[in-house]
Amino acid sequence: MLIIPRKSSLEDDIELSEDIIFHRLRIGRTLDAFEENLELMLKKECPPEVEGITNKIFPMHCDGLVAIATVNDQVFVCNPATQELVALPRGTPDVRIIKEPVAALGFDTSRNQYVVARYFYWHYNIDESIGVLDYEIGHEVFMLGGDSWELTDCPPGAIVATPPVFVHGAFYWGTCAHDDLQPSLLLRFNLRERNFDMVPYPPEFVYHDHLADLDGKLCYVSSVSGPTYDVWQLEDDKIHQPKWSLRCRIDPFDEGVGVDAFFPVWAGAGRIMVAVDYEKLYWCEEKSGYMEEIVEFEEESDLDSEDYNCYRYHVVPYMESLISIRNPGSLQLTITMKGKASLLVLYAAEYSGVPTQLWMTPLMLFVLDVVGAAGAYPMVSWVESDEVDVCFRII
C-alpha cells in the first residue's frame, strides 16, 4: 500500500505545495504478517515546468504507476519505485468554480498503452428553483508516451465526484440525475472501443458513495443506515444484462466511523481493507462484518507533530514496477555498484505481466533473460563507470 499525506482544510485545498510524499505500508494477508510502521518511500519535488501540486488530490494506481489529479486541471503521473514524476500537459479547463480532483488511470491491452482519462465541464449551471442542471460535459484521454490530450465521445450523462475505477479494460464513472427524469447510471468507458455505455446502479445508490475494484470485480459501497455499509458486486459475463448482488455488509463499531470517507482499497482471504476518513485503515471480515483497526496514520507519521497542520492520508493499492512514464514501452533500470563484491546479484522485475531477470557480475556483464516473451530483445551496455543504465523493450 502507498500512503500519500496531504494538508487538509477548506482554505488549503487549492494551495500549492512544492513536493509530494509517498509512504509504503507493507501488508500481508493476515494480521500477523502486517508491518505497522510507515516507511518513507519517496519525497519528490514538483516538476519545474509547473507551479506546484494542490493539497487536494485524487490518486489512482495501475501497474506501479500512480496518477495524481488536482483541483486545477493538472494531472501528474508518478512511479515511486523509479522516482519519476511527470506533469502531463494541462487538460481542457473545467468551468466549475468548486470541483473535485478526479482522473482515471488504466492499461489498454489492445494498443499496449497506459491511458489517463478525465472529464470536464464546458458549461455548468444548476437552477436551484426547479432543481435542473444545465450542462455541457466533455471527456478526454492521454496516452503515456504521447504529448497531448485527445477528446473522446462526450459522456451521455452528468458525471459526479464519485471516484472512478478501472476494471477489465474499462473506466467506470458515476452519474447523478438532477432532474429525476432519468435514473442515475454508471458510465462505462471501454478503452478498446473508446466509447461509453451504461450500467445500472445497485438499488441503494447515493452519488457520494464509492466504487472499488475488489478481487478484479467492480464493487460499490453504499451507506445503508446509520453506521452500516453494504458492499455490492457487479456480475457481468458480457452476455447477459449486468446484475448486482450483495457481497457483504459491514457494521462499524462506532457511528462516527466513515462520516468523511469509507474507501475499500483491497480484498483477499475473506477480508476487505477499508480506508476510513483519511485517518485510519481497517480490516473488515466479509462473513461477520466485523471491523478491526490496522493503523492510525497520525500515530505512525510525524507530520502532524512537525508543523501542527491537519493531513488527509490517501491510501492507494500498490505493486512496484520499473515502467517508464515517458517511454512506457520500455523498462529502464539504473544500478549503482558499491565496492567490488564478487557475488552475483539478481534483480527481478515485471513488465506488463512478463517476468524478467537481470543478472549482474563484477565484470559488468549484463544478461537479460525474458521468460516467455517472444520478440523481446535486450540493449546491453558495457561501461566502466559505477552507474549503469540498461533498457529493453517488448515489441
C-alpha positions as CSV (number, residue, x, y, z in Angstrom):
1,M,0.0,0.0,0.0
2,L,1.0,3.6,-0.7
3,I,0.1,6.3,1.8
4,I,0.1,9.8,0.5
5,P,-0.4,12.6,3.1
6,R,-1.6,16.0,2.0
7,K,-2.5,19.1,4.1
8,S,-6.2,19.3,4.7
9,S,-8.5,22.3,5.3
10,L,-11.1,24.2,3.3
11,E,-8.8,27.1,2.8
12,D,-5.8,24.9,1.8
13,D,-7.4,22.7,-0.9
14,I,-6.1,24.9,-3.7
15,E,-2.9,25.8,-2.0
16,L,0.2,24.6,-4.0
17,S,3.0,22.6,-2.4
18,E,6.4,22.1,-3.9
19,D,6.6,18.4,-3.3
20,I,4.7,15.2,-2.7
21,I,5.5,12.4,-0.2
22,F,4.9,8.6,-0.6
23,H,5.0,6.3,2.3
24,R,4.8,2.5,2.0
25,L,2.9,0.2,4.2
26,R,3.6,-3.5,3.8
27,I,0.6,-5.7,4.5
28,G,0.2,-9.4,4.4
29,R,-2.9,-11.5,4.0
30,T,-3.1,-12.0,7.8
31,L,-2.8,-9.5,10.6
32,D,0.2,-11.5,11.9
33,A,2.1,-10.7,8.6
34,F,1.3,-7.0,8.8
35,E,4.1,-4.5,9.3
36,E,2.7,-1.4,11.1
37,N,5.5,1.1,10.5
38,L,5.1,3.6,7.7
39,E,8.2,3.6,5.5
40,L,9.2,6.7,3.7
41,M,9.5,5.6,0.1
42,L,9.8,8.9,-1.8
43,K,9.7,12.7,-1.3
44,K,9.7,14.2,-4.7
45,E,10.0,17.8,-5.8
46,C,7.3,19.1,-8.2
47,P,8.5,19.2,-11.9
48,P,9.9,22.7,-12.6
49,E,7.6,23.4,-15.5
50,V,4.5,23.7,-13.2
51,E,3.9,25.9,-10.1
52,G,3.1,23.1,-7.7
53,I,0.7,20.3,-6.7
54,T,-2.6,21.3,-5.0
55,N,-3.1,20.0,-1.5
56,K,-6.4,18.4,-2.5
57,I,-5.7,15.4,-4.8
58,F,-7.1,12.1,-6.0
59,P,-4.5,9.3,-6.6
60,M,-5.2,6.2,-8.7
61,H,-2.8,3.2,-9.3
62,C,-2.2,0.9,-12.2
63,D,0.8,-1.4,-12.6
64,G,3.1,0.6,-10.3
65,L,2.2,4.0,-11.8
66,V,0.1,6.5,-9.8
67,A,-2.0,9.2,-11.5
68,I,-2.5,12.2,-9.3
69,A,-5.4,14.5,-10.2
70,T,-5.5,18.1,-8.8
71,V,-8.2,20.7,-8.5
72,N,-6.6,23.0,-11.1
73,D,-7.0,20.7,-14.2
74,Q,-3.4,19.4,-13.8
75,V,-2.6,15.7,-13.7
76,F,0.7,14.2,-12.6
77,V,1.9,10.6,-13.0
78,C,4.5,9.1,-10.7
79,N,6.4,5.9,-10.4
80,P,7.6,5.9,-6.8
81,A,9.9,2.9,-7.4
82,T,11.9,4.7,-10.1
83,Q,11.3,8.2,-8.6
84,E,9.9,9.5,-11.8
85,L,7.3,12.3,-11.5
86,V,5.8,13.7,-14.7
87,A,3.4,16.6,-15.1
88,L,1.1,15.9,-18.1
89,P,0.1,18.8,-20.3
90,R,-2.8,20.7,-18.7
91,G,-6.1,19.3,-19.7
92,T,-9.2,21.1,-21.1
93,P,-10.3,23.8,-18.5
94,D,-13.2,22.9,-16.3
95,V,-15.5,25.9,-15.8
96,R,-16.8,24.8,-12.4
97,I,-15.7,27.0,-9.5
98,I,-15.8,24.1,-7.0
99,K,-14.7,20.8,-8.3
100,E,-13.2,17.6,-7.0
101,P,-9.8,16.3,-8.4
102,V,-10.6,13.3,-10.5
103,A,-8.7,11.3,-13.1
104,A,-8.5,7.7,-14.0
105,L,-5.6,5.5,-15.0
106,G,-5.7,2.1,-16.8
107,F,-4.0,-0.1,-19.4
108,D,-5.3,-0.5,-22.9
109,T,-4.3,-4.1,-23.9
110,S,-5.5,-3.6,-27.5
111,R,-3.0,-0.8,-28.1
112,N,-0.4,-1.7,-25.4
113,Q,-0.8,1.8,-23.9
114,Y,-1.3,3.2,-20.4
115,V,-4.1,5.7,-20.5
116,V,-5.2,8.6,-18.3
117,A,-8.8,9.9,-18.6
118,R,-10.6,12.9,-17.2
119,Y,-13.9,14.6,-17.6
120,F,-14.6,18.4,-17.6
121,Y,-17.5,20.8,-18.0
122,W,-17.6,23.4,-20.7
123,H,-20.8,24.7,-19.2
124,Y,-22.4,24.0,-15.7
125,N,-25.3,25.7,-14.1
126,I,-27.9,24.4,-11.6
127,D,-31.3,26.2,-11.5
128,E,-32.0,25.8,-7.8
129,S,-35.6,27.0,-8.1
130,I,-36.6,23.9,-10.2
131,G,-33.6,21.7,-9.4
132,V,-32.5,21.2,-13.0
133,L,-28.8,21.0,-14.1
134,D,-27.9,22.7,-17.4
135,Y,-24.6,21.4,-18.5
136,E,-22.2,20.5,-21.3
137,I,-19.6,17.9,-20.5
138,G,-16.5,16.6,-22.2
139,H,-14.1,13.7,-21.8
140,E,-10.5,13.3,-22.9
141,V,-7.7,10.7,-22.7
142,F,-3.9,11.0,-22.6
143,M,-1.7,8.1,-23.7
144,L,1.5,7.9,-21.7
145,G,4.4,8.5,-24.0
146,G,2.3,10.9,-26.0
147,D,2.2,14.7,-26.0
148,S,-1.4,15.8,-25.9
149,W,-4.9,15.0,-24.7
150,E,-7.4,13.6,-27.1
151,L,-11.1,14.3,-27.0
152,T,-13.4,11.3,-27.0
153,D,-17.2,10.9,-27.4
154,C,-19.0,13.1,-24.8
155,P,-20.3,11.3,-21.8
156,P,-24.1,10.6,-22.0
157,G,-24.7,12.0,-18.6
158,A,-23.5,14.4,-15.9
159,I,-20.6,12.8,-14.1
160,V,-20.2,13.4,-10.4
161,A,-17.3,13.2,-8.0
162,T,-17.6,9.5,-7.2
163,P,-14.0,8.3,-7.6
164,P,-13.6,6.3,-10.8
165,V,-12.3,2.7,-11.0
166,F,-10.6,0.7,-13.8
167,V,-11.8,-2.9,-14.2
168,H,-11.4,-5.3,-17.1
169,G,-10.4,-2.7,-19.7
170,A,-12.9,0.0,-18.8
171,F,-13.2,3.1,-16.7
172,Y,-16.4,3.5,-14.6
173,W,-17.7,6.9,-13.8
174,G,-20.6,7.8,-11.5
175,T,-23.5,10.0,-12.6
176,C,-26.4,11.7,-10.9
177,A,-29.8,12.6,-12.3
178,H,-30.5,16.1,-11.1
179,D,-33.9,16.4,-12.7
180,D,-35.3,12.9,-11.7
181,L,-36.3,12.4,-15.3
182,Q,-33.9,9.5,-15.8
183,P,-32.3,7.1,-13.3
184,S,-28.7,7.6,-12.2
185,L,-26.3,5.2,-14.0
186,L,-22.7,4.2,-14.1
187,L,-21.0,5.3,-17.3
188,R,-18.5,2.7,-18.6
189,F,-15.8,3.9,-21.0
190,N,-14.3,1.0,-22.9
191,L,-10.6,1.6,-23.8
192,R,-10.6,-0.8,-26.7
193,E,-13.6,0.8,-28.4
194,R,-13.2,4.2,-27.0
195,N,-16.9,4.7,-26.3
196,F,-19.4,4.9,-23.5
197,D,-22.2,2.6,-22.5
198,M,-24.3,2.5,-19.3
199,V,-24.6,0.2,-16.3
200,P,-27.4,0.4,-13.8
201,Y,-26.5,1.3,-10.3
202,P,-27.5,-1.0,-7.4
203,P,-30.7,-0.1,-5.7
204,E,-29.2,1.9,-2.8
205,F,-27.2,4.4,-4.9
206,V,-26.2,7.7,-3.4
207,Y,-24.0,9.9,-5.5
208,H,-21.3,10.4,-2.8
209,D,-20.9,6.6,-2.2
210,H,-17.8,4.8,-3.5
211,L,-16.7,2.4,-6.3
212,A,-13.9,-0.1,-5.8
213,D,-12.0,-2.9,-7.6
214,L,-12.0,-5.8,-5.2
215,D,-10.5,-9.1,-6.5
216,G,-10.9,-7.9,-10.1
217,K,-14.7,-7.3,-9.5
218,L,-16.4,-3.9,-9.8
219,C,-17.9,-3.2,-6.4
220,Y,-20.0,-0.4,-4.9
221,V,-20.2,0.7,-1.3
222,S,-23.3,2.3,0.0
223,S,-24.3,3.7,3.4
224,V,-27.5,1.8,4.3
225,S,-28.5,3.4,7.6
226,G,-26.5,4.8,10.5
227,P,-23.1,3.2,10.5
228,T,-23.9,0.2,8.3
229,Y,-22.4,-0.2,4.8
230,D,-23.4,-2.6,2.1
231,V,-20.8,-3.8,-0.5
232,W,-22.4,-4.7,-3.8
233,Q,-20.6,-6.6,-6.6
234,L,-21.4,-6.5,-10.3
235,E,-21.7,-9.8,-12.2
236,D,-21.1,-9.2,-15.8
237,D,-20.4,-12.1,-18.2
238,K,-20.6,-9.8,-21.3
239,I,-23.5,-11.9,-22.5
240,H,-26.4,-11.2,-20.1
241,Q,-27.5,-7.9,-18.6
242,P,-25.1,-6.9,-15.8
243,K,-26.5,-7.7,-12.4
244,W,-25.6,-6.5,-8.9
245,S,-25.5,-8.9,-5.9
246,L,-24.9,-8.1,-2.2
247,R,-21.3,-9.2,-1.4
248,C,-21.3,-8.4,2.3
249,R,-22.5,-6.0,5.0
250,I,-20.1,-4.1,7.2
251,D,-21.1,-2.9,10.7
252,P,-18.6,-0.4,12.2
253,F,-18.5,-0.4,16.0
254,D,-18.8,3.4,16.1
255,E,-21.4,5.6,14.4
256,G,-18.8,8.2,13.7
257,V,-16.7,5.8,11.5
258,G,-16.8,6.6,7.8
259,V,-18.6,10.0,8.1
260,D,-16.0,11.7,5.8
261,A,-14.9,8.7,3.7
262,F,-15.2,4.9,3.5
263,F,-13.0,3.6,0.8
264,P,-12.5,-0.2,0.2
265,V,-8.9,-0.5,-1.2
266,W,-8.1,-4.2,-1.3
267,A,-9.7,-7.6,-0.7
268,G,-8.3,-11.1,0.0
269,A,-8.5,-14.1,2.3
270,G,-12.1,-13.2,3.2
271,R,-11.3,-9.7,4.3
272,I,-11.7,-6.2,2.8
273,M,-9.2,-3.4,3.7
274,V,-11.0,-0.1,4.1
275,A,-9.5,3.4,4.4
276,V,-11.7,5.4,6.7
277,D,-12.0,9.2,7.0
278,Y,-8.5,9.7,5.5
279,E,-7.2,8.8,9.0
280,K,-7.2,5.0,9.6
281,L,-7.1,1.7,7.9
282,Y,-9.3,-1.3,8.9
283,W,-9.7,-4.9,8.2
284,C,-13.3,-5.9,7.6
285,E,-14.4,-9.5,7.9
286,E,-16.7,-10.3,4.9
287,K,-18.7,-13.0,6.7
288,S,-19.2,-11.3,10.0
289,G,-18.9,-7.7,9.0
290,Y,-16.6,-7.1,12.0
291,M,-14.1,-4.3,11.7
292,E,-10.6,-4.2,13.3
293,E,-8.3,-1.3,13.2
294,I,-4.9,-1.8,11.4
295,V,-3.2,1.5,11.8
296,E,-3.9,5.1,12.6
297,F,-1.8,7.2,10.3
298,E,-1.4,10.2,12.6
299,E,0.2,8.0,15.2
300,E,2.6,6.5,12.7
301,S,3.5,9.7,11.0
302,D,5.5,12.7,12.4
303,L,3.8,15.2,10.0
304,D,1.1,16.5,12.4
305,S,3.6,17.0,15.2
306,E,6.1,18.7,13.0
307,D,4.0,21.6,11.6
308,Y,0.7,21.4,13.5
309,N,-1.3,21.0,10.3
310,C,-4.1,18.5,9.7
311,Y,-3.5,15.9,7.0
312,R,-5.5,13.7,4.8
313,Y,-3.9,10.3,4.2
314,H,-4.7,8.8,0.8
315,V,-4.4,5.0,0.6
316,V,-3.5,3.5,-2.8
317,P,-3.1,-0.2,-3.6
318,Y,0.4,-0.6,-5.0
319,M,2.6,-3.0,-6.7
320,E,6.2,-2.0,-7.6
321,S,7.3,-1.9,-11.2
322,L,10.0,-0.3,-13.3
323,I,7.8,1.0,-16.0
324,S,8.9,4.3,-17.5
325,I,6.3,7.1,-17.7
326,R,7.8,9.0,-20.6
327,N,8.6,5.8,-22.5
328,P,6.1,3.2,-21.2
329,G,7.1,0.7,-24.0
330,S,10.5,0.2,-22.4
331,L,11.8,-0.7,-19.0
332,Q,14.7,1.3,-17.7
333,L,16.8,0.4,-14.8
334,T,19.7,2.2,-13.1
335,I,22.1,0.2,-10.9
336,T,24.7,1.7,-8.7
337,M,27.8,-0.5,-8.0
338,K,29.1,-0.4,-4.5
339,G,32.5,-1.9,-3.9
340,K,34.0,-4.8,-5.8
341,A,31.9,-7.6,-4.3
342,S,32.3,-11.0,-6.1
343,L,28.7,-12.1,-5.5
344,L,26.3,-12.4,-8.4
345,V,23.3,-10.1,-7.9
346,L,19.8,-11.0,-9.2
347,Y,17.3,-8.2,-10.0
348,A,13.8,-9.3,-10.7
349,A,11.1,-7.1,-12.3
350,E,7.9,-7.5,-14.2
351,Y,6.7,-5.6,-17.3
352,S,3.1,-6.0,-18.4
353,G,2.9,-9.4,-16.8
354,V,6.3,-10.6,-18.3
355,P,8.7,-11.7,-15.6
356,T,12.3,-10.6,-16.2
357,Q,15.6,-11.3,-14.6
358,L,18.7,-9.1,-14.7
359,W,22.0,-10.7,-13.7
360,M,25.0,-8.5,-12.8
361,T,28.5,-9.7,-12.2
362,P,31.7,-7.7,-11.1
363,L,32.7,-7.9,-14.8
364,M,29.8,-5.6,-15.6
365,L,28.3,-8.2,-17.9
366,F,24.5,-8.0,-18.2
367,V,22.4,-10.8,-19.3
368,L,18.7,-10.1,-19.6
369,D,16.6,-13.3,-19.6
370,V,13.0,-12.5,-20.6
371,V,10.9,-15.5,-19.7
372,G,8.1,-16.4,-22.2
373,A,8.4,-13.1,-24.1
374,A,8.8,-13.8,-27.8
375,G,10.2,-10.9,-29.7
376,A,11.9,-9.2,-26.7
377,Y,15.4,-8.1,-27.1
378,P,18.0,-6.6,-24.6
379,M,20.0,-3.5,-25.2
380,V,23.2,-4.2,-23.3
381,S,25.7,-1.6,-22.2
382,W,29.4,-2.2,-21.4
383,V,30.8,0.6,-19.3
384,E,33.5,1.2,-16.7
385,S,31.6,3.7,-14.5
386,D,29.9,2.8,-11.3
387,E,26.4,3.6,-12.6
388,V,24.8,1.8,-15.5
389,D,21.6,2.2,-17.4
390,V,20.1,-0.9,-19.0
391,C,16.9,-0.8,-21.2
392,F,14.9,-3.4,-23.0
393,R,11.7,-3.2,-25.0
394,I,8.8,-5.5,-25.6
395,I,8.0,-5.5,-29.3
